[in-house]
Amino acid sequence: MKRTQILAISIFFTVLALSVFAGEKIILATGEWRPYTSQSMENYGLFTEIVTAVFRELGMEAEYRFYPWKRCEAELVSGKVAAIFPYYKTDERMKIYHYTDSVAVSKNGFFYLKKRLQGKDIVYGKLEDLKPYKIGGNIGYWYILNKI
C-alpha cells in the first residue's frame, strides 16, 4: 500500500474512533504531585489542565479520580480507568503499558541534610551509586521500581 493510502485509512479510523467516543466521559486516574496534579488545586493542577484541554479538543470529557500512585496502576490494570498520568517511563512499565509522547518534562532529584554527612556532598552518576546510603521513598514511585 502507498503511504497516502495508509495515511487516509489511519485518518478514517481516527475520525471513526473519535466519533464513537465523542461526548463520552473518559475516566483517568492520577495522584498528588503539586503543582502538576492535585485534587486540592484549581483545575487540578497544571498537567491535569493540559490533559483536560487535549480531551476537550477531541470532543471528549475527562473525569479524574485521585488515588495513591500504586493504586492508579491497579485501577488501570483492572480496567476501572482508561489511563493514568503523569508517569515516569521505565523498562518494567514499558512491558505492560503503552505511553504517549511526553506532555511535560520535569527533572527528578533529591535533597539531604548536609550536616548529617558532616558537610560532604553525595556524588553519584546512577542510582546504584546511592546503595551505601539509607534513602526513604514511596511504594509505587519510579525509583522504587528500579530496585536500587
DSSP file (Angstrom, degrees, kcal/mol; ACC not computed):
  #  RESIDUE AA STRUCTURE BP1 BP2  ACC     N-H-->O    O-->H-N    N-H-->O    O-->H-N    TCO  KAPPA ALPHA  PHI   PSI    X-CA   Y-CA   Z-CA
    1    1 A M              0   0    0      0, 0.0     2,-0.1     0, 0.0     0, 0.0   0.000 360.0 360.0 360.0 146.0    0.0    0.0    0.0
    2    2 A K     >  -     0   0    0      1,-0.1     4,-2.3     4,-0.0     3,-0.2  -0.411 360.0-113.2 -77.4 157.2    1.1    3.5   -0.7
    3    3 A R  H  > S+     0   0    0      1,-0.2     4,-2.8     2,-0.2     5,-0.2   0.883 116.5  54.7 -57.7 -40.3    1.8    5.9    2.1
    4    4 A T  H  > S+     0   0    0      1,-0.2     4,-2.5     2,-0.2    -1,-0.2   0.875 108.2  49.3 -64.7 -36.3   -1.1    8.1    1.2
    5    5 A Q  H  > S+     0   0    0     -3,-0.2     4,-2.5     2,-0.2    -1,-0.2   0.919 112.1  47.7 -67.6 -42.4   -3.5    5.2    1.3
    6    6 A I  H  X S+     0   0    0     -4,-2.3     4,-2.5     2,-0.2    -2,-0.2   0.916 113.0  49.1 -63.1 -42.6   -2.2    4.2    4.8
    7    7 A L  H  X S+     0   0    0     -4,-2.8     4,-2.7     2,-0.2    -2,-0.2   0.921 111.0  49.6 -62.6 -44.4   -2.5    7.8    5.9
    8    8 A A  H  X S+     0   0    0     -4,-2.5     4,-2.4     1,-0.2    -2,-0.2   0.904 112.3  47.4 -62.5 -41.9   -6.0    8.0    4.6
    9    9 A I  H  X S+     0   0    0     -4,-2.5     4,-2.5     2,-0.2     5,-0.2   0.911 112.0  50.6 -66.0 -41.9   -7.0    4.8    6.3
   10   10 A S  H  X S+     0   0    0     -4,-2.5     4,-2.2     1,-0.2    -2,-0.2   0.928 111.5  47.4 -61.1 -45.4   -5.4    5.9    9.6
   11   11 A I  H  X S+     0   0    0     -4,-2.7     4,-2.7     2,-0.2     5,-0.2   0.911 110.5  53.2 -62.7 -42.3   -7.3    9.2    9.5
   12   12 A F  H  X S+     0   0    0     -4,-2.4     4,-2.5     1,-0.2    -2,-0.2   0.936 111.8  44.1 -58.2 -48.6  -10.5    7.4    8.7
   13   13 A F  H  X S+     0   0    0     -4,-2.5     4,-2.7     2,-0.2    -1,-0.2   0.847 112.5  52.7 -68.7 -33.0  -10.2    5.1   11.7
   14   14 A T  H  X S+     0   0    0     -4,-2.2     4,-2.6    -5,-0.2    -2,-0.2   0.941 112.2  44.8 -64.7 -47.1   -9.1    8.0   14.0
   15   15 A V  H  X S+     0   0    0     -4,-2.7     4,-2.3     2,-0.2    -2,-0.2   0.898 113.8  50.9 -63.5 -40.7  -12.2   10.1   12.9
   16   16 A L  H  X S+     0   0    0     -4,-2.5     4,-1.8    -5,-0.2    -2,-0.2   0.932 111.7  46.8 -62.0 -46.5  -14.4    7.0   13.4
   17   17 A A  H  X S+     0   0    0     -4,-2.7     4,-2.1     1,-0.2    -2,-0.2   0.910 112.3  50.3 -63.0 -42.5  -13.0    6.3   16.9
   18   18 A L  H  X S+     0   0    0     -4,-2.6     4,-1.3     1,-0.2    -1,-0.2   0.881 109.5  50.7 -64.7 -37.4  -13.4   10.0   17.9
   19   19 A S  H  < S+     0   0    0     -4,-2.3    -1,-0.2     2,-0.2    -2,-0.2   0.853 109.4  51.4 -69.8 -32.4  -17.0   10.0   16.7
   20   20 A V  H  < S+     0   0    0     -4,-1.8    -2,-0.2     1,-0.2    -1,-0.2   0.907 120.0  34.5 -67.0 -41.6  -17.7    6.9   18.7
   21   21 A F  H >< S+     0   0    0     -4,-2.1     3,-2.3    -5,-0.1    -2,-0.2   0.511  86.9 127.8 -92.9  -5.2  -16.2    8.4   21.9
   22   22 A A  T 3< S+     0   0    0     -4,-1.3    38,-0.2     1,-0.3    37,-0.1  -0.249  80.7  10.6 -56.3 133.2  -17.3   12.0   21.2
   23   23 A G  T 3  S+     0   0    0     36,-3.4    -1,-0.3     1,-0.3     2,-0.2   0.346 100.7 125.1  81.4  -7.3  -19.2   13.4   24.2
   24   24 A E    <   -     0   0    0     -3,-2.3    37,-2.3    35,-0.2     2,-0.5  -0.498  64.2-116.6 -83.4 154.1  -18.3   10.5   26.4
   25   25 A K  E     -a   61   0A   0     35,-0.2     2,-0.6    -2,-0.2    37,-0.2  -0.777  23.1-154.6 -87.2 131.5  -16.5   10.8   29.8
   26   26 A I  E     -a   62   0A   0     35,-3.3    37,-2.8    -2,-0.5     2,-0.5  -0.942  12.7-139.4-106.3 122.9  -13.1    9.2   29.9
   27   27 A I  E     +a   63   0A   0     -2,-0.6    55,-3.2    35,-0.2    56,-0.9  -0.725  25.4 179.7 -89.8 124.1  -12.1    8.2   33.4
   28   28 A L  E     -ab  64  83A   0     35,-3.1    37,-2.2    -2,-0.5     2,-0.4  -0.906  15.9-144.7-122.2 148.7   -8.5    8.9   34.2
   29   29 A A  E     +ab  65  84A   0     54,-2.3    56,-1.7    -2,-0.3     2,-0.3  -0.906  25.9 156.0-114.7 144.9   -6.5    8.3   37.4
   30   30 A T  E     -a   66   0A   0     35,-2.2    37,-2.4    -2,-0.4     2,-0.2  -0.927  24.3-136.2-152.2 173.3   -3.8   10.4   38.9
   31   31 A G        -     0   0    0     54,-0.4     2,-0.6    -2,-0.3    35,-0.0  -0.570  39.7 -67.9-124.9-170.9   -2.1   11.2   42.2
   32   32 A E        +     0   0    0     35,-0.2     6,-0.2    -2,-0.2    37,-0.1  -0.745  59.6 141.5 -87.1 119.6   -0.9   14.1   44.2
   33   33 A W  B >>  -C   37   0B   0      4,-3.6     4,-1.7    -2,-0.6     3,-1.5  -0.474  48.9-123.2-155.8  75.1    2.1   15.8   42.7
   34   34 A R  T 34 S+     0   0    0      1,-0.3     4,-0.0     2,-0.2    11,-0.0  -0.349  85.8  13.6 -63.6 140.3    1.8   19.6   43.2
   35   35 A P  T 34 S+     0   0    0      0, 0.0    11,-2.3     0, 0.0    -1,-0.3  -0.954 128.8  52.0 -93.7   8.0    1.8   21.7   41.1
   36   36 A Y  T <4 S-     0   0    0     -3,-1.5    12,-1.6     1,-0.3    11,-1.1   0.923 125.7  -3.2 -74.2 -45.0    1.4   19.3   38.2
   37   37 A T  B  < S+C   33   0B   0     -4,-1.7    -4,-3.6    10,-0.2     2,-0.3  -0.948  71.4 150.0-152.7 128.7   -1.7   17.4   39.5
   38   38 A S    >   -     0   0    0      6,-1.9     3,-1.3    -2,-0.3    -6,-0.1  -0.940  42.0-139.5-161.4 135.2   -3.6   17.8   42.8
   39   39 A Q  T 3  S+     0   0    0     -2,-0.3     5,-0.1     1,-0.2     4,-0.1   0.755 105.8  53.8 -65.8 -24.4   -7.1   17.3   43.9
   40   40 A S  T 3  S+     0   0    0      4,-0.1     2,-0.3     2,-0.1    -1,-0.2   0.392  93.3  88.5 -95.2   4.2   -6.9   20.4   46.0
   41   41 A M  S X  S-     0   0    0     -3,-1.3     3,-2.1     1,-0.1     2,-0.1  -0.685  90.1 -91.0-101.9 156.2   -5.8   22.8   43.3
   42   42 A E  G >  S+     0   0    0      1,-0.3     3,-1.8    -2,-0.3    -1,-0.1  -0.425 115.6   2.6 -60.5 134.1   -7.8   24.9   40.8
   43   43 A N  G 3  S-     0   0    0      1,-0.3    -1,-0.3    -2,-0.1     9,-0.2   0.679 123.9 -81.4  56.5  19.8   -8.3   22.8   37.6
   44   44 A Y  G <  S-     0   0    0     -3,-2.1    -6,-1.9    -5,-0.1     4,-0.4   0.643  88.4 -59.5  63.5  19.0   -6.5   20.0   39.4
   45   45 A G    <>  -     0   0    0     -3,-1.8     4,-2.0    -8,-0.3    -9,-0.2  -0.186  68.0 -63.9 101.3 168.0   -3.1   21.5   38.6
   46   46 A L  H  > S+     0   0    0    -11,-2.3     4,-1.7     2,-0.2   -10,-0.2   0.912 127.6  44.2 -60.2 -51.6   -1.0   22.4   35.5
   47   47 A F  H  > S+     0   0    0    -11,-1.1     4,-2.3     1,-0.2    -1,-0.2   0.917 114.1  50.3 -63.9 -43.6   -0.6   18.9   34.0
   48   48 A T  H  > S+     0   0    0    -12,-1.6     4,-2.5    -4,-0.4    -1,-0.2   0.859 106.6  56.1 -63.4 -35.2   -4.2   18.0   34.6
   49   49 A E  H  X S+     0   0    0     -4,-2.0     4,-2.1   -13,-0.3    -1,-0.2   0.888 107.5  49.0 -63.8 -39.2   -5.3   21.2   32.9
   50   50 A I  H  X S+     0   0    0     -4,-1.7     4,-2.2     2,-0.2    -2,-0.2   0.930 111.2  49.1 -64.9 -45.6   -3.3   20.3   29.8
   51   51 A V  H  X S+     0   0    0     -4,-2.3     4,-2.3     1,-0.2     5,-0.2   0.910 110.0  52.0 -60.9 -42.8   -4.9   16.8   29.7
   52   52 A T  H  X S+     0   0    0     -4,-2.5     4,-2.5     1,-0.2    -1,-0.2   0.920 109.3  49.9 -58.4 -45.3   -8.3   18.4   30.1
   53   53 A A  H  X S+     0   0    0     -4,-2.1     4,-2.3     2,-0.2    -1,-0.2   0.885 109.4  51.3 -63.6 -39.9   -7.7   20.7   27.2
   54   54 A V  H  X S+     0   0    0     -4,-2.2     4,-1.3     2,-0.2    -1,-0.2   0.942 112.5  45.0 -63.6 -47.7   -6.5   17.9   24.9
   55   55 A F  H  <>S+     0   0    0     -4,-2.3     5,-3.0     1,-0.2     3,-0.2   0.897 111.7  52.9 -64.4 -38.9   -9.6   15.8   25.6
   56   56 A R  H ><5S+     0   0    0     -4,-2.5     3,-1.8     1,-0.2    -1,-0.2   0.914 106.0  54.0 -60.9 -42.1  -11.8   18.8   25.2
   57   57 A E  H 3<5S+     0   0    0     -4,-2.3    -1,-0.2     1,-0.3    -2,-0.2   0.813 107.4  51.6 -61.2 -30.6  -10.2   19.4   21.8
   58   58 A L  T 3<5S-     0   0    0     -4,-1.3    -1,-0.3    -3,-0.2    -2,-0.2   0.410 122.5-108.2 -85.9   1.4  -11.1   15.8   20.8
   59   59 A G  T < 5S+     0   0    0     -3,-1.8   -36,-3.4     1,-0.3     2,-0.3   0.755  82.5 118.4  78.4  24.1  -14.7   16.4   21.9
   60   60 A M      < -     0   0    0     -5,-3.0     2,-0.5   -38,-0.2    -1,-0.3  -0.848  58.3-133.5-122.6 157.8  -14.3   14.3   25.0
   61   61 A E  E     -a   25   0A   0    -37,-2.3   -35,-3.3    -2,-0.3     2,-0.4  -0.947  15.9-145.9-114.1 129.6  -14.7   15.0   28.7
   62   62 A A  E     -a   26   0A   0     -2,-0.5     2,-0.4   -37,-0.2   -35,-0.2  -0.790   8.4-163.9 -94.7 133.3  -12.1   13.8   31.2
   63   63 A E  E     -a   27   0A   0    -37,-2.8   -35,-3.1    -2,-0.4     2,-0.4  -0.970  15.1-145.8-114.0 131.7  -13.2   12.7   34.7
   64   64 A Y  E     -a   28   0A   0     -2,-0.4     2,-0.4   -37,-0.2   -35,-0.2  -0.793  15.1-170.9-107.1 140.0  -10.4   12.4   37.2
   65   65 A R  E     -a   29   0A   0    -37,-2.2   -35,-2.2    -2,-0.4     2,-0.5  -0.997  16.5-146.2-124.0 128.3  -10.0   10.1   40.1
   66   66 A F  E     +a   30   0A   0     -2,-0.4   -35,-0.2   -37,-0.2   -37,-0.1  -0.839  31.7 151.0-100.5 124.5   -7.2   10.7   42.6
   67   67 A Y        -     0   0    0    -37,-2.4   -35,-0.2    -2,-0.5     2,-0.1  -0.888  54.1 -77.9-138.3 166.4   -5.5    7.7   44.2
   68   68 A P     >  -     0   0    0      0, 0.0     4,-1.8     0, 0.0     3,-0.5  -0.425  55.9-107.4 -60.5 151.5   -2.1    6.8   45.6
   69   69 A W  H  > S+     0   0    0      1,-0.3     4,-1.5     2,-0.2     5,-0.1   0.866 117.4  51.9 -56.8 -43.2    0.2    6.1   42.7
   70   70 A K  H  > S+     0   0    0     69,-0.4     4,-1.6     1,-0.2    -1,-0.3   0.884 109.2  51.0 -63.2 -37.4    0.3    2.3   43.1
   71   71 A R  H  > S+     0   0    0     -3,-0.5     4,-2.8     2,-0.2    -1,-0.2   0.850 101.1  62.8 -68.8 -33.2   -3.5    2.2   43.2
   72   72 A C  H  X S+     0   0    0     -4,-1.8     4,-1.9     1,-0.2    -1,-0.2   0.941 105.6  46.3 -54.6 -46.9   -3.6    4.2   40.0
   73   73 A E  H  X S+     0   0    0     -4,-1.5     4,-2.6     1,-0.2    -1,-0.2   0.900 111.2  51.5 -63.5 -40.4   -1.8    1.4   38.2
   74   74 A A  H  X S+     0   0    0     -4,-1.6     4,-2.1     1,-0.2     6,-0.2   0.892 108.6  51.5 -63.5 -39.4   -4.1   -1.2   39.8
   75   75 A E  H  <>S+     0   0    0     -4,-2.8     5,-1.9     2,-0.2     6,-1.2   0.864 111.4  48.1 -65.0 -36.3   -7.1    0.7   38.6
   76   76 A L  H ><5S+     0   0    0     -4,-1.9     3,-1.1    -5,-0.2    -2,-0.2   0.936 111.3  48.7 -68.9 -47.1   -5.7    0.8   35.1
   77   77 A V  H 3<5S+     0   0    0     -4,-2.6    -2,-0.2     1,-0.3    -1,-0.2   0.866 111.7  50.2 -61.6 -37.0   -4.9   -3.0   35.0
   78   78 A S  T 3<5S-     0   0    0     -4,-2.1    -1,-0.3    -5,-0.2    -2,-0.2   0.577 114.1-118.3 -79.6  -8.0   -8.4   -3.8   36.3
   79   79 A G  T < 5S+     0   0    0     -3,-1.1    -3,-0.2    -4,-0.4    -2,-0.1   0.595  79.4 123.8  84.2  10.6   -9.9   -1.6   33.6
   80   80 A K  S   <S+     0   0    0     -5,-1.9     2,-0.3    -6,-0.2    -4,-0.2   0.722  77.0  33.2 -77.3 -20.8  -11.6    0.8   36.0
   81   81 A V  S    S-     0   0    0     -6,-1.2   -53,-0.2    -9,-0.1    -2,-0.2  -0.945  72.5-138.2-130.9 155.3   -9.9    3.7   34.4
   82   82 A A  S    S-     0   0    0    -55,-3.2     2,-0.3    -2,-0.3   -54,-0.2   0.800  81.6  -9.9 -82.2 -30.2   -8.9    4.3   30.8
   83   83 A A  E     -b   28   0A   0    -56,-0.9   -54,-2.3     2,-0.0     2,-0.3  -0.981  57.0-140.0-161.4 164.7   -5.5    5.8   31.5
   84   84 A I  E     -b   29   0A   0     -2,-0.3   -54,-0.2   -56,-0.2     3,-0.2  -0.952  28.4-127.5-131.7 152.6   -3.2    7.1   34.3
   85   85 A F        +     0   0    0    -56,-1.7   -54,-0.4    -2,-0.3     3,-0.1  -0.972  60.7  15.0-162.4 166.0   -0.8   10.1   34.3
   86   86 A P  S    S+     0   0    0      0, 0.0     2,-0.4     0, 0.0    -1,-0.3   0.760  70.7 162.2 -79.1 144.5    1.8   11.5   34.8
   87   87 A Y        -     0   0    0     -3,-0.2     2,-0.3    54,-0.0    54,-0.0  -0.979  39.0-122.4-132.1 139.8    4.1    8.5   34.9
   88   88 A Y        -     0   0    0     -2,-0.4     2,-0.5     1,-0.1     5,-0.1  -0.624  35.6-119.1 -76.8 132.3    7.8    8.1   34.6
   89   89 A K        +     0   0    0     -2,-0.3     2,-0.3     4,-0.1    -1,-0.1  -0.633  40.9 170.9 -79.0 122.1    8.7    5.7   31.8
   90   90 A T     >  -     0   0    0     -2,-0.5     4,-2.2     1,-0.1     5,-0.1  -0.874  45.7-114.5-125.6 161.2   10.6    2.6   33.0
   91   91 A D  H  > S+     0   0    0     -2,-0.3     4,-1.0     2,-0.2    -1,-0.1   0.898 117.4  52.9 -60.2 -40.6   11.6   -0.6   31.2
   92   92 A E  H >4 S+     0   0    0      1,-0.2     3,-0.7     2,-0.2     4,-0.5   0.933 111.6  44.3 -61.7 -46.5    9.4   -2.6   33.6
   93   93 A R  H >> S+     0   0    0      1,-0.2     4,-3.3     2,-0.2     3,-1.4   0.848 104.2  63.9 -68.0 -33.2    6.4   -0.4   32.8
   94   94 A M  H 3< S+     0   0    0     -4,-2.2    -1,-0.2     1,-0.3    -2,-0.2   0.781  96.6  59.3 -62.1 -25.9    7.1   -0.5   29.1
   95   95 A K  T << S+     0   0    0     -4,-1.0    -1,-0.3    -3,-0.7    -2,-0.2   0.737 120.1  25.9 -71.2 -22.5    6.5   -4.3   29.2
   96   96 A I  T <4 S+     0   0    0     -3,-1.4     2,-0.2    -4,-0.5    -2,-0.2   0.779 118.0  46.4-110.2 -39.0    2.9   -3.6   30.5
   97   97 A Y     <  -     0   0    0     -4,-3.3     2,-0.4     0, 0.0    -1,-0.1  -0.696  64.4-129.3-116.0 159.1    1.7   -0.2   29.3
   98   98 A H        -     0   0    0     -2,-0.2     2,-0.4    -3,-0.1    -3,-0.0  -0.843  28.0-153.1 -97.4 143.3    1.6    2.0   26.3
   99   99 A Y        -     0   0    0     -2,-0.4     2,-0.1    -5,-0.1     3,-0.1  -0.902   5.1-139.7-116.8 146.5    2.9    5.5   26.7
  100  100 A T        -     0   0    0     -2,-0.4     3,-0.1     1,-0.2     2,-0.0  -0.384  45.5 -78.2 -84.1 175.5    2.0    8.7   24.8
  101  101 A D        -     0   0    0      1,-0.1    -1,-0.2    -2,-0.1     2,-0.0  -0.352  69.6 -76.0 -64.5 160.4    4.6   11.2   23.8
  102  102 A S        -     0   0    0      1,-0.2    -1,-0.1    -3,-0.1     3,-0.1  -0.352  40.5-171.9 -62.3 137.2    5.7   13.4   26.7
  103  103 A V  S    S+     0   0    0      1,-0.4     2,-0.3    -3,-0.1    -1,-0.2   0.753  74.3   1.2 -97.0 -35.2    3.2   16.1   27.6
  104  104 A A        -     0   0    0      2,-0.0     2,-0.4     0, 0.0    -1,-0.4  -0.965  69.3-134.1-148.6 160.0    5.5   17.9   30.1
  105  105 A V        +     0   0    0     -2,-0.3     2,-0.3    -3,-0.1     0, 0.0  -0.953  21.1 177.3-122.2 138.0    9.0   17.4   31.3
  106  106 A S        -     0   0    0     -2,-0.4     2,-0.5     2,-0.0    -2,-0.0  -0.944  25.3-127.1-134.1 159.7   10.3   17.5   34.9
  107  107 A K        -     0   0    0     -2,-0.3     2,-0.3     2,-0.0    -2,-0.0  -0.915  22.3-144.1-108.8 130.7   13.7   16.9   36.4
  108  108 A N        +     0   0    0     -2,-0.5     2,-0.3     2,-0.0    -2,-0.0  -0.676  33.8 137.9 -94.4 147.3   14.0   14.4   39.3
  109  109 A G        -     0   0    0     -2,-0.3     2,-0.3     2,-0.0    -2,-0.0  -0.950  33.9-134.0-165.3-178.9   16.3   14.9   42.2
  110  110 A F        -     0   0    0     -2,-0.3     2,-0.3     2,-0.0    -2,-0.0  -0.950  11.0-143.2-143.6 165.7   16.5   14.5   45.9
  111  111 A F        -     0   0    0     -2,-0.3     2,-0.3     2,-0.0    -2,-0.0  -0.925  14.1-174.1-130.8 158.0   17.8   16.6   48.8
  112  112 A Y        -     0   0    0     -2,-0.3     2,-0.8    10,-0.0     3,-0.1  -0.960  35.2 -98.3-147.6 161.2   19.6   15.7   52.0
  113  113 A L    >>  -     0   0    0     -2,-0.3     3,-1.3     1,-0.2     4,-0.6  -0.752  28.5-156.5 -87.0 111.5   20.8   17.4   55.2
  114  114 A K  G >4>S+     0   0    0     -2,-0.8     5,-2.3     1,-0.3     3,-1.4   0.832  87.6  63.4 -59.6 -36.2   24.5   18.1   54.7
  115  115 A K  G >45S+     0   0    0      1,-0.3     3,-1.2     3,-0.2    -1,-0.3   0.783  94.9  61.1 -65.1 -24.0   25.2   18.2   58.5
  116  116 A R  G <45S+     0   0    0     -3,-1.3    -1,-0.3     1,-0.3    -2,-0.2   0.775 110.0  41.6 -70.1 -24.4   24.3   14.5   58.8
  117  117 A L  G X<5S-     0   0    0     -3,-1.4     3,-1.6    -4,-0.6    -1,-0.3   0.111 121.0-109.9-105.9  19.9   27.1   13.8   56.3
  118  118 A Q  T < 5S-     0   0    0     -3,-1.2    -3,-0.2     1,-0.3    -2,-0.1   0.876  75.4 -52.6  52.3  44.7   29.5   16.3   58.0
  119  119 A G  T 3 <S+     0   0    0     -5,-2.3    -1,-0.3     1,-0.3    -4,-0.1   0.428 102.1 138.0  79.5  -1.6   29.3   18.7   55.1
  120  120 A K    <   -     0   0    0     -3,-1.6     2,-0.3    -6,-0.4    -1,-0.3  -0.472  49.7-128.4 -76.5 148.3   30.3   16.1   52.5
  121  121 A D        -     0   0    0     -2,-0.1     2,-0.7    -3,-0.1    -1,-0.1  -0.735  14.6-125.5 -92.5 145.8   28.4   16.0   49.2
  122  122 A I        -     0   0    0     -2,-0.3     2,-0.5   -10,-0.0     8,-0.1  -0.830  28.3-165.3 -87.8 120.8   26.9   12.9   47.8
  123  123 A V        +     0   0    0     -2,-0.7     2,-0.3     6,-0.1    -2,-0.0  -0.932  18.5 156.7-110.5 125.8   28.3   12.4   44.3
  124  124 A Y        -     0   0    0     -2,-0.5     3,-0.1     1,-0.1    -2,-0.0  -0.997  33.0-172.8-148.5 152.0   26.5    9.9   42.1
  125  125 A G  S    S+     0   0    0      1,-0.4     2,-0.3    -2,-0.3    -1,-0.1   0.613  81.5  15.1-112.9 -25.2   26.1    9.1   38.4
  126  126 A K  S >  S-     0   0    0      1,-0.0     3,-1.7     0, 0.0    -1,-0.4  -0.947  84.9 -99.3-146.4 163.9   23.5    6.4   38.6
  127  127 A L  G >  S+     0   0    0     -2,-0.3     3,-2.1     1,-0.3     4,-0.1   0.829 116.0  65.5 -57.4 -34.9   21.1    5.1   41.3
  128  128 A E  G >  S+     0   0    0      1,-0.3     3,-1.6     2,-0.2    -1,-0.3   0.789  89.1  68.2 -59.9 -27.4   23.4    2.2   42.2
  129  129 A D  G <  S+     0   0    0     -3,-1.7    -1,-0.3     1,-0.3    -2,-0.2   0.657  92.3  61.8 -65.8 -15.2   25.9    4.7   43.5
  130  130 A L  G X   +     0   0    0     -3,-2.1     3,-2.0    -4,-0.3    -1,-0.3   0.413  70.0 104.6 -91.9   1.4   23.5    5.5   46.3
  131  131 A K  T <  S+     0   0    0     -3,-1.6    -1,-0.2     1,-0.3    -2,-0.1   0.810  71.8  61.3 -55.2 -34.4   23.5    2.0   47.8
  132  132 A P  T 3  S+     0   0    0      0, 0.0     2,-0.3     0, 0.0    -1,-0.3   0.662  98.6  72.7 -68.1 -11.6   25.7    3.0   50.8
  133  133 A Y  S <  S-     0   0    0     -3,-2.0     2,-0.6    -4,-0.0    -3,-0.0  -0.727  80.9-124.8-107.3 150.5   23.0    5.5   52.0
  134  134 A K        +     0   0    0     -2,-0.3     2,-0.4     2,-0.0    -3,-0.1  -0.846  37.1 177.3 -90.4 121.2   19.6    5.0   53.6
  135  135 A I        -     0   0    0     -2,-0.6     2,-0.2    -4,-0.1    -5,-0.0  -0.990  20.3-139.0-129.3 131.8   17.1    6.8   51.5
  136  136 A G        +     0   0    0     -2,-0.4     2,-0.3     2,-0.0    -2,-0.0  -0.553  30.2 159.8 -86.6 154.4   13.4    6.9   52.1
  137  137 A G        -     0   0    0     -2,-0.2     2,-0.4     7,-0.0    -2,-0.0  -0.935  37.5 -95.2-158.8-179.9   10.8    6.7   49.3
  138  138 A N    >   -     0   0    0     -2,-0.3     3,-1.8     1,-0.0     6,-0.3  -0.899  39.0-110.3-110.9 135.6    7.2    5.8   48.4
  139  139 A I  T 3  S+     0   0    0     -2,-0.4   -69,-0.4     1,-0.2   -70,-0.1  -0.397 104.2  25.8 -60.8 133.7    6.0    2.4   47.3
  140  140 A G  T 3  S+     0   0    0      1,-0.4    -1,-0.2   -71,-0.1     2,-0.1   0.275  90.1 125.2  95.6 -10.8    4.9    2.6   43.6
  141  141 A Y  S X> S-     0   0    0     -3,-1.8     4,-1.5     1,-0.1     3,-0.9  -0.450  74.7-108.5 -79.6 158.8    7.2    5.5   42.7
  142  142 A W  H 3> S+     0   0    0      1,-0.3     4,-1.0     2,-0.2    -1,-0.1   0.821 115.9  56.3 -59.6 -35.0    9.6    5.1   39.7
  143  143 A Y  H 34>S+     0   0    0      1,-0.2     5,-0.6     2,-0.2    -1,-0.3   0.799 105.4  51.8 -71.9 -26.7   12.7    5.0   41.9
  144  144 A I  H X45S+     0   0    0     -3,-0.9     3,-1.5    -6,-0.3    -1,-0.2   0.867 104.8  57.2 -71.8 -36.5   11.4    2.1   43.9
  145  145 A L  H 3<5S+     0   0    0     -4,-1.5    -2,-0.2     1,-0.3    -1,-0.2   0.778  97.1  62.8 -64.4 -26.2   10.7    0.2   40.7
  146  146 A N  T 3<5S-     0   0    0     -4,-1.0    -1,-0.3   -54,-0.0    -2,-0.2   0.561  97.5-144.4 -78.0  -6.8   14.4    0.5   39.8
  147  147 A K  T < 5       0   0    0     -3,-1.5    -3,-0.1    -4,-0.2    -2,-0.1   0.899 360.0 360.0  48.5  60.6   15.2   -1.6   42.9
  148  148 A I      <       0   0    0     -5,-0.6    -1,-0.2   -18,-0.0    -4,-0.1   0.508 360.0 360.0 -74.8 360.0   18.4    0.1   43.9
